Amino acid sequence: AQSVAQPEDQVNVAEGNPLTVKCTYSVSGNPYLFWYVQYPNRGLQFLLKYITGDNLVKGSYGFEAEFNKSQTSFHLKKPSALVSDSALYFCAVIKTGANNLFFGTGTRLTVIP
Amino acid sequence: DTAVSQTPKYLVTQMGNDKSIKCEQNLGHDTMYWYKQDSKKFLKIMFSYNNKELIINETVPNRFSPKSPDKAHLNLHINSLELGDSAVYFCASSLGRGRYTEAFFGQGTRLTVV
């Protein structure tokens, strides 16, 4: 089955420290990978995507993600966390031949002041 | 200008009732979706329409019926509501089939069945 996995339900990080939210994928063919963020009582906001090209993808709000084919990972990173980054983060993949997003289970990020 | 808008934002209703959620996008996208987010925050695709044509219909009870009057609108009608239907329903849109682009989401409709 084609999917993404987010192994951590919760990630806590101190403000100003680097943050990483993990995602691994399992797809046949080329992976089309995405990160979304959901703030409380809000919809999902697109952060960044990897379709092809450079393995390091830069996105909104200072976030970036590194596509690693050998480790089948697409971890979300930010050099210096802000309290306002606290939210629910979803990794997603588009299945080959389809166009809808298939989401991971989400990781709640808490940035501690 | 809201790109994907859905109404209502909150919906509280009794078991057995019929209700609809409306969705509109002004992005000129060809494809629209309905996703369901349960109490554990899991997100699951329910339906997908491309230019008013149904292209995805996941395992969803037939009490749920999407309707797309044009490619800018995708409504969700739910008959005979059950307690287990309580969830947040998100509408989304994207450029369309064969184009691996991001989807844009509405703010969600929190449905509570009592």
Interface residues (C-beta under 8 A of the other chain):
Chain A: Y32 F34 Y36 Q38 N41 R42 G43 L44 Q45 F46 K49 I51 L88 F90 I94 A98 N99 N100 L101 F102 F103 T105 G106
Chain B: V4 T31 Y33 K40 K41 F42 L43 K44 I45 S48 N50 I56 F90 A92 S94 G96 R97 G98 R99 Y100 T101 E102 A103 F104 F105 G106 Q107 G108
